[in-house]
């Protein structure tokens, strides 16, 4: 089912709250998935053996670099998505404005 974007403001307050809770739950789930991918990727890439309960200096350095790189790439992708959606919103607003002038 598709709803126009402005229909959210027309929803009753309880539906808005339910939608907000669902979105928040999705964000938490996505954050946990990202964290788990980070841990799995960096562990596989950096931890060489399981002889000690502590990481070696080399493993620790590798893990720190891996996490930093992952977070940098994730932030960069997020910025690109934000730029893309901003551009889409501007195009939609321009199209709506030109459609309104054509009437």
N, C-alpha and C positions, 0 to 999 in steps of 0.2 A: 504494500500500500504506500503510495507516495503522497506526501503532504507538502504544500508550499511552505517555504521557510518562515513566512510571517504568521503561519497558523499556530506556532508555539505560543505566541503572545495571547492568542485567543483561547487557550486551554484553561480549564478551571485550576485553581490554586493547588488542589490535591493532585491533579494530573501533572502539573509542573514539578511538584515536589517528587513525585514518583519517577518522572523522567530524569530529574537531577540526580536522584539516588542511583538510578540505573547507570547513568553516565559516570558517576563517581566510582561505582563498582567496576565498570569497564576499565577506567583509568587505573585503578588499583591492580586489577588483573593484568593489564598490559605492563605496568611497572614491574610486577613480580616476574612476568615472562622475560622482560628485558634483563632484569637482575640475574635470573637463572641462566640465560644465554651468556651473559658476561662471565659468570662464575665458571660455567662449563668450558667456555672457549679458552679463557685464560688458564684454567687449571690444566686442560689438555695440552696447551701450548707451552706452559712454563714448568710444571712439576714433573721431574724426571723419575723420581723414585719415592717410595713410601717407607724408607728405612727409619726415618725420624719423624717425630710429631711436629717438629719445627721446620720451616722452610730454610733452605740454604740461602746465603747472601745472593747468589746468582738467581735462584728461583724468586726471591723476594723482589729483586730489581726487575726481573722479567714481568712479574705479576703487576707491579706498579706501572710499568710502561704499557702493558697490555690494557689495563683498566683506563689509563689516561687516554690512550688512543681510541678505545671503544667509546668513551664519553665524548671525546672531541668529535668523532664521526657522527655520533647520535645527535649532538647539538647542531652540527652542520646540516644534517638531513632535516632536522626540525625547522631550522631557519629557512631552508629551501622550500619546504612545504608551506610555511607561513607566507613566504613571498609569492608562491604559486596561488594560494587561496586568496591573498589580497588582490592579486592581479585579476583573478576570476570574479571577485566581488566588484571590482571597478568596471570590468567589462559588462557584467550583468546590470550594474547601475546605469552605465552609459546606454545599454540597449533598452532598458526600461524608460530612460529619459527620452530617447529618440522615438520610442513607440508611443509615448505620451504626447509628444509634439505632433506626431502624424495623425492624431485623432481630430 
